[in-house]
Amino acid sequence: MSIWAALPVARNLRDRRFQALAVALGLAVLAIVAPPLPLTRSGIALLAVVDITGSMNVRDHTRDGRPASRLDIAKAALRGLLPGLPCGSRLALALFTERRPFLLFAPIEVCADFAPLDGAIAGLDWRMAWEGDSRVSAGLHRAVAMAGELDADLLFITDGQETPPLPATGIPPFEGKPGAVRGLIVGAGGYALAPIPKFNDRGRETGFYAETDVQQENRFGPPPADAESREGYNPRNAPFGGAAARGEEHLSSVREPHLKALAAQTGLAYAHLDGPDGLRAPLLAAATPRPLPGRLDLRPFLGAAALALVLAVFLAGALPFTTSRTS
């Protein structure tokens, strides 16, 4: 046997435990000095606009076995969307009521500011509305313009019920460029007509809207094509007929044909909100992927590997030397 092979240092160098601990030491040193690696990933910039008008209180969804309002499901879907967005993505939040969206805050980063974002969404309430009308077409057109100013895609959640109803001329013209802003219109609510809850001035529910409580027809502008056949029609004094309008505007369902027409007009995509988990896939398909500069920090992985090696040495017990005897 050579003199070197007989030395304790040489035996230690061939000891598997010593080798594992030496590698662990090297990994620990790297965990201290290794710089993060630059990388680029994809994220999104989003303006989320939530309809908080009265028809969004209709309870035609179910959550955890209990009836839930459209607004509750919209909030749950938004809150469930946040953890699935890549860090570096940005989100702005706005309310819609009357005829325009109101911006609560400009886009902020979804990971660093997750807590305030989640809290703001959870706090959305129909009582924040400043008017009772719901001119969805006008609100969407203004939301598209707002998203363009923020350099963000648009997520517009609404049941699509116009209050008052649209005039006979139909959807107002869109003054923007279709497709200039990408995004998604999300239809909230069931397809069957349901009653709209009615609240008093203290916010307490007192029943449901009746037919006479709601404007059933918009009588501004030119009359509809069937006006001449209506009872009491007079081209000067009663161009819409002499009888009170009848209809189902006091009942509500998701107005999907109307929302699809708005999507075609503005160049946005459309999807129906089936539940609190149904938002991420259609949104990511409609949104614009944006390159996000980022960094990959290897230090946690290196430190974990070093710790794993140290634990393996102590858990493995005594290992035989891997020395070889030479004559």
MARBAGU-411412 format. One record per residue (C-alpha): residue in three letters; x, y, z. Coordinates in steps of 0.2 Angstrom, whole numbers, padded with zeros to 4 digits, always signed. Layout:
alaXYZ ...
***
This chain:
met+0000+0000+0000 ser+0007+0017-0004 ile+0010+0030+0009 trp-0003+0042+0002 ala-0017+0029+0002 ala-0013+0025+0021 leu-0015+0044+0026 pro-0031+0048+0035 val-0034+0063+0023 ala-0034+0051+0008 arg-0046+0040+0016 asn-0058+0054+0020 leu-0057+0060+0002 arg-0063+0043-0003 asp-0077+0043+0010 arg-0094+0044+0002 arg-0100+0054+0017 phe-0086+0067+0016 gln-0089+0068-0003 ala-0108+0072+0000 leu-0104+0085+0013 ala-0091+0093+0002 val-0104+0095-0012 ala-0116+0102+0000 leu-0104+0115+0006 gly-0101+0120-0012 leu-0119+0121-0015 ala-0121+0132+0001 val-0108+0144-0005 leu-0116+0145-0022 ala-0133+0149-0014 ile-0124+0164-0006 val-0115+0171-0021 ala-0125+0165-0036 pro-0134+0180-0045 pro-0151+0178-0052 leu-0153+0173-0070 pro-0162+0185-0082 leu-0177+0178-0091 thr-0192+0183-0101 arg-0210+0177-0098 ser-0227+0181-0104 gly-0240+0190-0094 ile-0255+0201-0097 ala-0261+0219-0093 leu-0279+0220-0089 leu-0293+0232-0085 ala-0307+0222-0077 val-0324+0231-0077 val-0338+0224-0066 asp-0356+0228-0069 ile-0364+0232-0052 thr-0381+0238-0058 gly-0397+0231-0050 ser-0399+0216-0062 met-0383+0209-0056 asn-0391+0205-0039 val-0402+0192-0047 arg-0398+0175-0039 asp-0398+0163-0053 his-0381+0155-0049 thr-0377+0142-0036 arg-0362+0142-0025 asp-0358+0129-0012 gly-0376+0123-0013 arg-0383+0140-0010 pro-0391+0153-0022 ala-0378+0166-0027 ser-0380+0182-0036 arg-0372+0186-0053 leu-0361+0199-0044 asp-0355+0186-0031 ile-0350+0174-0045 ala-0341+0188-0055 lys-0331+0193-0039 ala-0327+0175-0035 ala-0321+0172-0053 leu-0310+0187-0053 arg-0303+0182-0036 gly-0300+0165-0043 leu-0291+0172-0058 leu-0278+0182-0049 pro-0267+0167-0042 gly-0266+0160-0060 leu-0259+0175-0068 pro-0240+0175-0071 cys-0231+0187-0059 gly-0227+0203-0068 ser-0245+0204-0075 arg-0254+0220-0070 leu-0273+0222-0067 ala-0284+0238-0065 leu-0301+0238-0058 ala-0316+0248-0063 leu-0335+0248-0059 phe-0349+0250-0071 thr-0366+0258-0068 glu-0377+0271-0077 arg-0367+0274-0094 arg-0349+0274-0089 pro-0335+0264-0080 phe-0327+0272-0065 leu-0308+0268-0062 leu-0304+0262-0045 phe-0286+0261-0048 ala-0273+0260-0062 pro-0265+0243-0066 ile-0254+0236-0052 glu-0244+0220-0051 val-0254+0205-0047 cys-0241+0196-0036 ala-0233+0210-0026 asp-0250+0218-0023 phe-0261+0203-0022 ala-0268+0207-0005 pro-0275+0224-0009 leu-0281+0217-0026 asp-0290+0203-0018 gly-0298+0214-0005 ala-0304+0227-0017 ile-0313+0214-0028 ala-0320+0206-0012 gly-0327+0223-0007 leu-0337+0227-0023 asp-0355+0230-0019 trp-0370+0235-0029 arg-0372+0249-0016 met-0357+0258-0024 ala-0368+0262-0039 trp-0371+0281-0042 glu-0386+0279-0054 gly-0399+0266-0057 asp-0398+0265-0076 ser-0388+0252-0085 arg-0383+0258-0102 val-0372+0243-0106 ser-0368+0248-0124 ala-0362+0266-0119 gly-0352+0259-0104 leu-0343+0246-0115 his-0338+0259-0128 arg-0331+0270-0114 ala-0322+0255-0106 val-0314+0251-0122 ala-0307+0269-0123 met-0301+0268-0105 ala-0292+0251-0108 gly-0283+0259-0123 glu-0278+0274-0112 leu-0271+0262-0099 asp-0262+0251-0113 ala-0272+0236-0106 asp-0284+0223-0113 leu-0302+0224-0107 leu-0312+0212-0096 phe-0330+0217-0095 ile-0342+0207-0084 thr-0360+0211-0086 asp-0377+0202-0089 gly-0380+0214-0104 gln-0397+0220-0098 glu-0400+0238-0105 thr-0410+0249-0093 pro-0419+0258-0101 pro-0420+0247-0116 leu-0412+0251-0132 pro-0422+0262-0144 ala-0429+0256-0160 thr-0413+0261-0169 gly-0403+0248-0159 ile-0385+0248-0153 pro-0377+0265-0153 pro-0362+0267-0166 phe-0345+0263-0160 glu-0333+0277-0163 gly-0317+0268-0159 lys-0308+0256-0171 pro-0314+0238-0169 gly-0300+0226-0163 ala-0288+0240-0158 val-0291+0235-0140 arg-0291+0216-0137 gly-0301+0208-0123 leu-0316+0198-0117 ile-0335+0202-0114 val-0341+0190-0101 gly-0360+0187-0100 ala-0365+0184-0082 gly-0382+0176-0077 gly-0393+0161-0082 tyr-0402+0159-0098 ala-0420+0158-0090 leu-0429+0174-0085 ala-0428+0177-0066 pro-0435+0191-0055 ile-0424+0206-0050 pro-0423+0209-0031 lys-0429+0226-0025 phe-0421+0236-0011 asn-0427+0251-0001 asp-0417+0267+0002 arg-0408+0258+0017 gly-0402+0243+0006 arg-0414+0231+0013 glu-0422+0219+0001 thr-0441+0222+0000 gly-0446+0210-0014 phe-0445+0210-0033 tyr-0448+0222-0047 ala-0465+0222-0055 glu-0469+0226-0073 thr-0475+0243-0069 asp-0459+0247-0059 val-0448+0246-0074 gln-0448+0255-0091 gln-0453+0242-0104 glu-0449+0252-0119 asn-0438+0266-0124 arg-0449+0279-0133 phe-0435+0291-0137 gly-0430+0293-0156 pro-0440+0286-0170 pro-0454+0273-0167 pro-0452+0255-0171 ala-0458+0247-0187 asp-0474+0241-0180 ala-0479+0257-0172 glu-0493+0260-0185 ser-0502+0244-0180 arg-0503+0248-0162 glu-0519+0254-0153 gly-0520+0273-0152 tyr-0506+0276-0165 asn-0505+0294-0170 pro-0490+0300-0181 arg-0490+0316-0171 asn-0497+0314-0154 ala-0494+0295-0151 pro-0481+0289-0163 phe-0478+0274-0151 gly-0496+0270-0149 gly-0508+0275-0135 ala-0507+0261-0123 ala-0493+0258-0110 ala-0479+0247-0115 arg-0479+0229-0109 gly-0464+0218-0108 glu-0453+0207-0097 glu-0439+0220-0093 his-0443+0218-0075 leu-0436+0200-0077 ser-0418+0197-0081 ser-0407+0184-0090 val-0390+0185-0098 arg-0393+0195-0114 glu-0381+0184-0124 pro-0386+0189-0142 his-0384+0208-0137 leu-0367+0205-0129 lys-0361+0195-0145 ala-0367+0209-0156 leu-0357+0221-0145 ala-0342+0210-0146 ala-0343+0209-0165 gln-0345+0228-0165 thr-0330+0232-0154 gly-0318+0217-0160 leu-0319+0209-0143 ala-0321+0190-0139 tyr-0336+0184-0129 ala-0338+0170-0116 his-0352+0165-0104 leu-0348+0164-0086 asp-0353+0147-0080 gly-0346+0148-0063 pro-0332+0155-0052 asp-0319+0144-0061 gly-0324+0148-0079 leu-0314+0164-0082 arg-0296+0160-0084 ala-0296+0150-0100 pro-0306+0162-0111 leu-0297+0177-0104 leu-0280+0171-0108 ala-0286+0165-0126 ala-0292+0183-0129 ala-0279+0193-0120 thr-0262+0200-0128 pro-0247+0190-0122 arg-0234+0203-0116 pro-0216+0200-0113 leu-0211+0203-0095 pro-0193+0205-0090 gly-0189+0194-0075 arg-0176+0185-0065 leu-0175+0167-0060 asp-0167+0166-0042 leu-0157+0149-0041 arg-0152+0152-0023 pro-0167+0143-0015 phe-0165+0128-0026 leu-0146+0127-0022 gly-0149+0129-0003 ala-0162+0116-0003 ala-0151+0104-0013 ala-0137+0107+0000 leu-0149+0104+0015 ala-0155+0088+0006 leu-0137+0081+0005 val-0133+0085+0023 leu-0149+0076+0029 ala-0146+0061+0017 val-0129+0059+0026 phe-0136+0059+0043 leu-0151+0048+0039 ala-0140+0035+0029 gly-0130+0030+0044 ala-0113+0024+0043 leu-0107+0020+0025 pro-0091+0009+0022 phe-0076+0017+0015 thr-0073+0016-0003 thr-0054+0014-0002 ser-0045+0001-0013 arg-0030-0008-0006 thr-0015-0009-0017 ser+0001-0018-0014 
***
